Amino acid sequence: MVTSENIKQYIETSLPCKLVQVEGEDGHHFNAIIVSAEFNGKNMVQQHQLVYKALGDKMKQEIHALSMKTYTPQQWADQ
């Protein structure tokens, strides 16, 4: 069963991030906050596509649902 920590590591391995927080206790549904400079100049859909690319086939096989909030470092600092 995939864990929140697994997903965090998958994302951090493939996408340079300032912050990754992943929560989820049932092994299927997860919530994530991801802050990355890679998101600069990209809309929300493009940002989410970068995360899906980082997760690769794991989104099809191991992760049933991932709800995410993505931020550039500036957006995160402005919160």
Biopython code that builds the backbone (N, CA, C, O; Angstrom):
import numpy as np
from Bio.PDB.StructureBuilder import StructureBuilder

atoms = [
    (1, "MET", "N", (0.840, -1.180, 0.000)),
    (1, "MET", "CA", (0.000, 0.000, 0.000)),
    (1, "MET", "C", (0.892, 1.253, 0.000)),
    (1, "MET", "O", (1.874, 1.327, 0.740)),
    (2, "VAL", "N", (0.545, 2.206, -0.817)),
    (2, "VAL", "CA", (1.291, 3.452, -0.900)),
    (2, "VAL", "C", (0.957, 4.332, 0.305)),
    (2, "VAL", "O", (-0.177, 4.344, 0.785)),
    (3, "THR", "N", (1.961, 5.066, 0.787)),
    (3, "THR", "CA", (1.779, 5.939, 1.938)),
    (3, "THR", "C", (1.983, 7.400, 1.534)),
    (3, "THR", "O", (2.473, 7.691, 0.443)),
    (4, "SER", "N", (1.607, 8.291, 2.410)),
    (4, "SER", "CA", (1.831, 9.720, 2.182)),
    (4, "SER", "C", (3.311, 10.007, 1.978)),
    (4, "SER", "O", (3.691, 10.802, 1.119)),
    (5, "GLU", "N", (4.136, 9.351, 2.777)),
    (5, "GLU", "CA", (5.591, 9.549, 2.668)),
    (5, "GLU", "C", (6.103, 9.060, 1.313)),
    (5, "GLU", "O", (6.979, 9.694, 0.724)),
    (6, "ASN", "N", (5.572, 7.946, 0.812)),
    (6, "ASN", "CA", (5.963, 7.460, -0.517)),
    (6, "ASN", "C", (5.686, 8.512, -1.583)),
    (6, "ASN", "O", (6.542, 8.801, -2.419)),
    (7, "ILE", "N", (4.485, 9.080, -1.547)),
    (7, "ILE", "CA", (4.096, 10.071, -2.548)),
    (7, "ILE", "C", (4.991, 11.296, -2.439)),
    (7, "ILE", "O", (5.422, 11.845, -3.453)),
    (8, "LYS", "N", (5.266, 11.719, -1.237)),
    (8, "LYS", "CA", (6.161, 12.859, -1.018)),
    (8, "LYS", "C", (7.518, 12.590, -1.657)),
    (8, "LYS", "O", (8.062, 13.451, -2.348)),
    (9, "GLN", "N", (8.060, 11.408, -1.431)),
    (9, "GLN", "CA", (9.357, 11.045, -1.993)),
    (9, "GLN", "C", (9.310, 10.961, -3.512)),
    (9, "GLN", "O", (10.246, 11.401, -4.181)),
    (10, "TYR", "N", (8.237, 10.405, -4.070)),
    (10, "TYR", "CA", (8.094, 10.326, -5.524)),
    (10, "TYR", "C", (8.152, 11.722, -6.142)),
    (10, "TYR", "O", (8.839, 11.942, -7.139)),
    (11, "ILE", "N", (7.424, 12.660, -5.540)),
    (11, "ILE", "CA", (7.372, 14.026, -6.068)),
    (11, "ILE", "C", (8.737, 14.695, -5.932)),
    (11, "ILE", "O", (9.239, 15.285, -6.889)),
    (12, "GLU", "N", (9.336, 14.605, -4.749)),
    (12, "GLU", "CA", (10.622, 15.262, -4.503)),
    (12, "GLU", "C", (11.742, 14.702, -5.363)),
    (12, "GLU", "O", (12.687, 15.419, -5.691)),
    (13, "THR", "N", (11.650, 13.441, -5.729)),
    (13, "THR", "CA", (12.682, 12.818, -6.557)),
    (13, "THR", "C", (12.654, 13.350, -7.985)),
    (13, "THR", "O", (13.703, 13.457, -8.621)),
    (14, "SER", "N", (11.479, 13.681, -8.494)),
    (14, "SER", "CA", (11.341, 14.057, -9.901)),
    (14, "SER", "C", (11.078, 15.538, -10.143)),
    (14, "SER", "O", (11.141, 15.992, -11.285)),
    (15, "LEU", "N", (10.786, 16.296, -9.097)),
    (15, "LEU", "CA", (10.424, 17.700, -9.272)),
    (15, "LEU", "C", (11.111, 18.518, -8.177)),
    (15, "LEU", "O", (10.889, 18.269, -6.992)),
    (16, "PRO", "N", (11.945, 19.497, -8.563)),
    (16, "PRO", "CA", (12.585, 20.319, -7.530)),
    (16, "PRO", "C", (11.538, 21.135, -6.775)),
    (16, "PRO", "O", (10.822, 21.938, -7.372)),
    (17, "CYS", "N", (11.453, 20.929, -5.472)),
    (17, "CYS", "CA", (10.414, 21.571, -4.666)),
    (17, "CYS", "C", (11.011, 22.269, -3.458)),
    (17, "CYS", "O", (12.028, 21.844, -2.909)),
    (18, "LYS", "N", (10.362, 23.339, -3.060)),
    (18, "LYS", "CA", (10.706, 24.021, -1.809)),
    (18, "LYS", "C", (9.971, 23.368, -0.644)),
    (18, "LYS", "O", (10.463, 23.345, 0.484)),
    (19, "LEU", "N", (8.769, 22.830, -0.941)),
    (19, "LEU", "CA", (7.945, 22.219, 0.102)),
    (19, "LEU", "C", (7.020, 21.186, -0.518)),
    (19, "LEU", "O", (6.420, 21.425, -1.566)),
    (20, "VAL", "N", (6.910, 20.048, 0.130)),
    (20, "VAL", "CA", (5.919, 19.034, -0.245)),
    (20, "VAL", "C", (5.316, 18.494, 1.043)),
    (20, "VAL", "O", (6.022, 17.963, 1.900)),
    (21, "GLN", "N", (4.002, 18.637, 1.165)),
    (21, "GLN", "CA", (3.278, 18.064, 2.299)),
    (21, "GLN", "C", (2.195, 17.162, 1.720)),
    (21, "GLN", "O", (1.413, 17.587, 0.869)),
    (22, "VAL", "N", (2.154, 15.926, 2.180)),
    (22, "VAL", "CA", (1.142, 14.983, 1.692)),
    (22, "VAL", "C", (0.469, 14.348, 2.899)),
    (22, "VAL", "O", (1.132, 13.888, 3.829)),
    (23, "GLU", "N", (-0.853, 14.330, 2.869)),
    (23, "GLU", "CA", (-1.643, 13.693, 3.925)),
    (23, "GLU", "C", (-2.610, 12.706, 3.303)),
    (23, "GLU", "O", (-3.056, 12.877, 2.169)),
    (24, "GLY", "N", (-2.921, 11.684, 4.054)),
    (24, "GLY", "CA", (-3.880, 10.681, 3.616)),
    (24, "GLY", "C", (-3.679, 9.434, 4.436)),
    (24, "GLY", "O", (-2.555, 8.959, 4.597)),
    (25, "GLU", "N", (-4.761, 8.904, 4.953)),
    (25, "GLU", "CA", (-4.620, 7.787, 5.874)),
    (25, "GLU", "C", (-5.195, 6.480, 5.364)),
    (25, "GLU", "O", (-4.930, 5.421, 5.933)),
    (26, "ASP", "N", (-5.976, 6.542, 4.299)),
    (26, "ASP", "CA", (-6.620, 5.300, 3.874)),
    (26, "ASP", "C", (-5.838, 4.542, 2.803)),
    (26, "ASP", "O", (-6.251, 3.462, 2.381)),
    (27, "GLY", "N", (-4.700, 5.107, 2.358)),
    (27, "GLY", "CA", (-3.885, 4.428, 1.361)),
    (27, "GLY", "C", (-4.364, 4.605, -0.066)),
    (27, "GLY", "O", (-3.765, 4.053, -0.988)),
    (28, "HIS", "N", (-5.432, 5.364, -0.268)),
    (28, "HIS", "CA", (-5.974, 5.561, -1.614)),
    (28, "HIS", "C", (-6.216, 7.026, -1.950)),
    (28, "HIS", "O", (-6.010, 7.432, -3.094)),
    (29, "HIS", "N", (-6.645, 7.821, -0.988)),
    (29, "HIS", "CA", (-6.994, 9.222, -1.199)),
    (29, "HIS", "C", (-6.004, 10.103, -0.441)),
    (29, "HIS", "O", (-5.791, 9.938, 0.760)),
    (30, "PHE", "N", (-5.405, 11.040, -1.172)),
    (30, "PHE", "CA", (-4.362, 11.874, -0.582)),
    (30, "PHE", "C", (-4.593, 13.345, -0.920)),
    (30, "PHE", "O", (-5.196, 13.681, -1.939)),
    (31, "ASN", "N", (-4.099, 14.211, -0.037)),
    (31, "ASN", "CA", (-4.106, 15.654, -0.239)),
    (31, "ASN", "C", (-2.663, 16.130, -0.183)),
    (31, "ASN", "O", (-1.892, 15.698, 0.675)),
    (32, "ALA", "N", (-2.300, 17.022, -1.100)),
    (32, "ALA", "CA", (-0.918, 17.495, -1.144)),
    (32, "ALA", "C", (-0.858, 19.002, -1.319)),
    (32, "ALA", "O", (-1.706, 19.609, -1.973)),
    (33, "ILE", "N", (0.165, 19.586, -0.718)),
    (33, "ILE", "CA", (0.554, 20.974, -0.959)),
    (33, "ILE", "C", (1.966, 20.901, -1.523)),
    (33, "ILE", "O", (2.856, 20.290, -0.932)),
    (34, "ILE", "N", (2.156, 21.537, -2.679)),
    (34, "ILE", "CA", (3.445, 21.460, -3.358)),
    (34, "ILE", "C", (3.868, 22.869, -3.760)),
    (34, "ILE", "O", (3.120, 23.589, -4.421)),
    (35, "VAL", "N", (5.077, 23.252, -3.352)),
    (35, "VAL", "CA", (5.630, 24.563, -3.688)),
    (35, "VAL", "C", (6.893, 24.327, -4.511)),
    (35, "VAL", "O", (7.826, 23.664, -4.058)),
    (36, "SER", "N", (6.911, 24.877, -5.726)),
    (36, "SER", "CA", (8.054, 24.668, -6.608)),
    (36, "SER", "C", (8.249, 25.864, -7.531)),
    (36, "SER", "O", (7.279, 26.434, -8.031)),
    (37, "ALA", "N", (9.496, 26.239, -7.753)),
    (37, "ALA", "CA", (9.816, 27.296, -8.717)),
    (37, "ALA", "C", (9.493, 26.842, -10.136)),
    (37, "ALA", "O", (9.339, 27.673, -11.031)),
    (38, "GLU", "N", (9.390, 25.544, -10.348)),
    (38, "GLU", "CA", (9.028, 25.008, -11.666)),
    (38, "GLU", "C", (7.630, 25.463, -12.079)),
    (38, "GLU", "O", (7.293, 25.408, -13.261)),
    (39, "PHE", "N", (6.819, 25.905, -11.135)),
    (39, "PHE", "CA", (5.454, 26.342, -11.431)),
    (39, "PHE", "C", (5.385, 27.785, -11.936)),
    (39, "PHE", "O", (4.339, 28.222, -12.416)),
    (40, "ASN", "N", (6.486, 28.522, -11.832)),
    (40, "ASN", "CA", (6.500, 29.914, -12.280)),
    (40, "ASN", "C", (6.072, 30.007, -13.742)),
    (40, "ASN", "O", (6.577, 29.276, -14.595)),
    (41, "GLY", "N", (5.137, 30.913, -14.021)),
    (41, "GLY", "CA", (4.692, 31.149, -15.385)),
    (41, "GLY", "C", (3.733, 30.107, -15.936)),
    (41, "GLY", "O", (3.360, 30.168, -17.108)),
    (42, "LYS", "N", (3.328, 29.151, -15.103)),
    (42, "LYS", "CA", (2.418, 28.104, -15.548)),
    (42, "LYS", "C", (1.062, 28.264, -14.866)),
    (42, "LYS", "O", (0.982, 28.699, -13.717)),
    (43, "ASN", "N", (0.002, 27.908, -15.581)),
    (43, "ASN", "CA", (-1.320, 27.953, -14.955)),
    (43, "ASN", "C", (-1.504, 26.706, -14.092)),
    (43, "ASN", "O", (-0.650, 25.820, -14.081)),
    (44, "MET", "N", (-2.611, 26.644, -13.378)),
    (44, "MET", "CA", (-2.841, 25.541, -12.435)),
    (44, "MET", "C", (-2.834, 24.179, -13.134)),
    (44, "MET", "O", (-2.270, 23.218, -12.610)),
    (45, "VAL", "N", (-3.449, 24.092, -14.299)),
    (45, "VAL", "CA", (-3.482, 22.817, -15.023)),
    (45, "VAL", "C", (-2.060, 22.382, -15.386)),
    (45, "VAL", "O", (-1.712, 21.212, -15.228)),
    (46, "GLN", "N", (-1.252, 23.303, -15.864)),
    (46, "GLN", "CA", (0.130, 22.975, -16.221)),
    (46, "GLN", "C", (0.938, 22.569, -14.985)),
    (46, "GLN", "O", (1.784, 21.678, -15.054)),
    (47, "GLN", "N", (0.673, 23.223, -13.870)),
    (47, "GLN", "CA", (1.362, 22.862, -12.628)),
    (47, "GLN", "C", (1.005, 21.440, -12.210)),
    (47, "GLN", "O", (1.876, 20.652, -11.843)),
    (48, "HIS", "N", (-0.277, 21.126, -12.272)),
    (48, "HIS", "CA", (-0.726, 19.782, -11.890)),
    (48, "HIS", "C", (-0.167, 18.743, -12.848)),
    (48, "HIS", "O", (0.156, 17.631, -12.430)),
    (49, "GLN", "N", (-0.047, 19.084, -14.120)),
    (49, "GLN", "CA", (0.533, 18.160, -15.088)),
    (49, "GLN", "C", (1.982, 17.844, -14.739)),
    (49, "GLN", "O", (2.427, 16.711, -14.926)),
    (50, "LEU", "N", (2.724, 18.824, -14.235)),
    (50, "LEU", "CA", (4.103, 18.575, -13.809)),
    (50, "LEU", "C", (4.148, 17.569, -12.655)),
    (50, "LEU", "O", (5.018, 16.700, -12.611)),
    (51, "VAL", "N", (3.207, 17.699, -11.730)),
    (51, "VAL", "CA", (3.162, 16.764, -10.599)),
    (51, "VAL", "C", (2.781, 15.368, -11.094)),
    (51, "VAL", "O", (3.390, 14.379, -10.686)),
    (52, "TYR", "N", (1.782, 15.284, -11.964)),
    (52, "TYR", "CA", (1.388, 13.982, -12.513)),
    (52, "TYR", "C", (2.551, 13.335, -13.267)),
    (52, "TYR", "O", (2.755, 12.123, -13.192)),
    (53, "LYS", "N", (3.302, 14.152, -13.986)),
    (53, "LYS", "CA", (4.476, 13.629, -14.705)),
    (53, "LYS", "C", (5.502, 13.085, -13.714)),
    (53, "LYS", "O", (6.108, 12.040, -13.949)),
    (54, "ALA", "N", (5.693, 13.803, -12.602)),
    (54, "ALA", "CA", (6.630, 13.350, -11.566)),
    (54, "ALA", "C", (6.190, 12.016, -10.970)),
    (54, "ALA", "O", (7.026, 11.184, -10.618)),
    (55, "LEU", "N", (4.890, 11.816, -10.858)),
    (55, "LEU", "CA", (4.367, 10.567, -10.284)),
    (55, "LEU", "C", (4.309, 9.437, -11.305)),
    (55, "LEU", "O", (4.301, 8.264, -10.932)),
    (56, "GLY", "N", (4.268, 9.780, -12.584)),
    (56, "GLY", "CA", (4.277, 8.776, -13.646)),
    (56, "GLY", "C", (3.157, 7.756, -13.517)),
    (56, "GLY", "O", (2.017, 8.108, -13.213)),
    (57, "ASP", "N", (3.485, 6.498, -13.750)),
    (57, "ASP", "CA", (2.503, 5.411, -13.735)),
    (57, "ASP", "C", (1.919, 5.151, -12.355)),
    (57, "ASP", "O", (0.918, 4.446, -12.227)),
    (58, "LYS", "N", (2.532, 5.710, -11.330)),
    (58, "LYS", "CA", (2.011, 5.496, -9.971)),
    (58, "LYS", "C", (0.590, 6.056, -9.831)),
    (58, "LYS", "O", (-0.196, 5.560, -9.023)),
    (59, "MET", "N", (0.261, 7.092, -10.619)),
    (59, "MET", "CA", (-1.097, 7.647, -10.580)),
    (59, "MET", "C", (-2.111, 6.646, -11.124)),
    (59, "MET", "O", (-3.276, 6.668, -10.725)),
    (60, "LYS", "N", (-1.693, 5.788, -12.011)),
    (60, "LYS", "CA", (-2.601, 4.797, -12.588)),
    (60, "LYS", "C", (-2.683, 3.538, -11.733)),
    (60, "LYS", "O", (-3.730, 2.895, -11.657)),
    (61, "GLN", "N", (-1.572, 3.195, -11.093)),
    (61, "GLN", "CA", (-1.490, 1.904, -10.425)),
    (61, "GLN", "C", (-1.635, 1.975, -8.908)),
    (61, "GLN", "O", (-2.362, 1.172, -8.323)),
    (62, "GLU", "N", (-0.956, 2.924, -8.260)),
    (62, "GLU", "CA", (-0.876, 2.922, -6.804)),
    (62, "GLU", "C", (-1.754, 3.977, -6.131)),
    (62, "GLU", "O", (-2.258, 3.759, -5.029)),
    (63, "ILE", "N", (-1.933, 5.110, -6.789)),
    (63, "ILE", "CA", (-2.626, 6.243, -6.166)),
    (63, "ILE", "C", (-4.002, 6.379, -6.797)),
    (63, "ILE", "O", (-4.123, 6.638, -7.995)),
    (64, "HIS", "N", (-5.022, 6.207, -5.999)),
    (64, "HIS", "CA", (-6.388, 6.282, -6.519)),
    (64, "HIS", "C", (-6.812, 7.733, -6.734)),
    (64, "HIS", "O", (-7.373, 8.065, -7.779)),
    (65, "ALA", "N", (-6.549, 8.596, -5.758)),
    (65, "ALA", "CA", (-6.962, 9.991, -5.864)),
    (65, "ALA", "C", (-5.963, 10.892, -5.151)),
    (65, "ALA", "O", (-5.552, 10.621, -4.023)),
    (66, "LEU", "N", (-5.582, 11.970, -5.833)),
    (66, "LEU", "CA", (-4.668, 12.947, -5.257)),
    (66, "LEU", "C", (-5.246, 14.338, -5.493)),
    (66, "LEU", "O", (-5.345, 14.800, -6.630)),
    (67, "SER", "N", (-5.619, 14.988, -4.417)),
    (67, "SER", "CA", (-6.072, 16.371, -4.481)),
    (67, "SER", "C", (-4.866, 17.226, -4.128)),
    (67, "SER", "O", (-4.210, 16.993, -3.113)),
    (68, "MET", "N", (-4.572, 18.213, -4.962)),
    (68, "MET", "CA", (-3.370, 19.001, -4.688)),
    (68, "MET", "C", (-3.609, 20.494, -4.827)),
    (68, "MET", "O", (-4.461, 20.957, -5.584)),
    (69, "LYS", "N", (-2.816, 21.219, -4.059)),
    (69, "LYS", "CA", (-2.738, 22.669, -4.171)),
    (69, "LYS", "C", (-1.285, 22.964, -4.521)),
    (69, "LYS", "O", (-0.367, 22.563, -3.806)),
    (70, "THR", "N", (-1.090, 23.670, -5.634)),
    (70, "THR", "CA", (0.257, 23.975, -6.084)),
    (70, "THR", "C", (0.497, 25.477, -6.007)),
    (70, "THR", "O", (-0.392, 26.284, -6.279)),
    (71, "TYR", "N", (1.722, 25.830, -5.629)),
    (71, "TYR", "CA", (2.090, 27.228, -5.454)),
    (71, "TYR", "C", (3.500, 27.464, -5.965)),
    (71, "TYR", "O", (4.365, 26.594, -5.866)),
    (72, "THR", "N", (3.720, 28.662, -6.517)),
    (72, "THR", "CA", (5.084, 29.104, -6.748)),
    (72, "THR", "C", (5.631, 29.547, -5.394)),
    (72, "THR", "O", (4.850, 29.785, -4.473)),
    (73, "PRO", "N", (6.945, 29.665, -5.249)),
    (73, "PRO", "CA", (7.474, 30.147, -3.967)),
    (73, "PRO", "C", (6.914, 31.523, -3.585)),
    (73, "PRO", "O", (6.673, 31.780, -2.406)),
    (74, "GLN", "N", (6.704, 32.405, -4.563)),
    (74, "GLN", "CA", (6.154, 33.736, -4.270)),
    (74, "GLN", "C", (4.714, 33.641, -3.793)),
    (74, "GLN", "O", (4.335, 34.315, -2.834)),
    (75, "GLN", "N", (3.906, 32.813, -4.450)),
    (75, "GLN", "CA", (2.513, 32.629, -4.028)),
    (75, "GLN", "C", (2.464, 32.084, -2.606)),
    (75, "GLN", "O", (1.634, 32.515, -1.806)),
    (76, "TRP", "N", (3.334, 31.150, -2.290)),
    (76, "TRP", "CA", (3.380, 30.557, -0.958)),
    (76, "TRP", "C", (3.767, 31.607, 0.092)),
    (76, "TRP", "O", (3.191, 31.647, 1.180)),
    (77, "ALA", "N", (4.745, 32.454, -0.243)),
    (77, "ALA", "CA", (5.200, 33.483, 0.683)),
    (77, "ALA", "C", (4.123, 34.539, 0.920)),
    (77, "ALA", "O", (4.059, 35.134, 1.995)),
    (78, "ASP", "N", (3.284, 34.769, -0.076)),
    (78, "ASP", "CA", (2.236, 35.783, 0.018)),
    (78, "ASP", "C", (1.018, 35.323, 0.831)),
    (78, "ASP", "O", (0.124, 36.123, 1.110)),
    (79, "GLN", "N", (0.980, 34.075, 1.202)),
    (79, "GLN", "CA", (-0.168, 33.568, 1.951)),
    (79, "GLN", "C", (-0.180, 34.037, 3.379)),
    (79, "GLN", "O", (-1.088, 33.692, 4.135)),
]
sb = StructureBuilder()
sb.init_structure("model")
sb.init_model(0)
sb.init_chain("A")
sb.init_seg("    ")
for serial, (resi, resn, name, xyz) in enumerate(atoms, 1):
    if name == "N":
        sb.init_residue(resn, " ", resi, " ")
    sb.init_atom(name, np.array(xyz, "f"), 0.0, 1.0, " ", f" {name:<3s}", serial, name[0])
structure = sb.get_structure()
